[in-house]
Amino acid sequence: MNQRPRPETGGCDETRVLLVDDEPLVLEGLRRSVSTEFAADLAEGPEEGLAKLKEDGPYPVVVSDMRMPGMDGAEFLAEVRTVSPDSIRVMLTGHSDMEIAVRAVNEGQIFRFLTKPVTPKTLLATLRACVAQYHAARLEKEQLKIAIDALEQLDLGTLTALARAIDAKSAWTAGHSERVTNLALKMADAMGLPAKSLEIMHRGGLLHDIGKIGTPLAVLDKPGALEPEEVQIMRDHVKIGVRILEPIPCFREALPMVAQHHEWLDGSGYPAGLAGENISLHARILAVADCYDAIVSDRPYRKGLPKQQALEILIQRSGTQFDPVIIEVFTRLNVAGHLA
Ligand SMILES: [Fe+2]
């Protein structure tokens, strides 16, 4: 097939797109529509598409027709997801294929679907959105790599720097991890926990929200209420955090703080619904400090509340969300003027 020469910018050129359709004339038309901004490689069907991905990939964007002989577009794009997980996937459908297309979107197989015939303007706008999405995902991966590299150093100075980097992702969380750690350490100290516990809590506190590196900024900084899917994405920061720290032996003891800081004493928290003493003491202490700091800090959707009001909220949740013994300690520290 008559292919346009590859740009000289290497394998990750973000203007490259793979177009897959069993009709050569349609393919040629699509290529012409985007040729002002994108260098399209063409594949006449799913097998050729997969072969191109393996030989000439990665492609930032893959656009596939729905109806093709052998493997249909949904199956093909599911396969693309396995072979080239970073590629942003788009499906072209006729109106009659709408149900399949919607299912493919919902199952996360594709980023967008377009109905035929598609205008050059719509196709170009879609490809631009795909490239932006590809960019954002790559940036997040790079941040994740920086975080893991920094963890190899493991001294508290580095961990503090990393905590600042985590919090700096969103202007709303600046300084959160350090403040929460300081507060949690004051409580642990007041409870007479041994030095070893304080050391574990220092590490766990600083990195308790490390999983937020994987939370999209659009969700972290959303100025209004989160949709149910967004709530789930937000909650996933706990699992992501555990996944990041799990392989590091010296974090083993701090891991429960990362995994359990959103569990509630009565079992209605997340992610595991643990209750009572099944939640580690360190995590129960951290949960109080974390919630207090969140309440007194400004958030994109509300202003921070006064300290006294925050304390009252914590007391109201004693026995349901929080361990009453820890709330007691927290109240005492407040009365003694030890809370910043
Ligand atoms: Fe958190």
Boltz pocket constraint, residues with backbone or C-beta under 6 A from the ligand:
constraints:
  - pocket:
      binder: B
      contacts: [[A, 208], [A, 209], [A, 237], [A, 261], [A, 262]]
      max_distance: 6.0
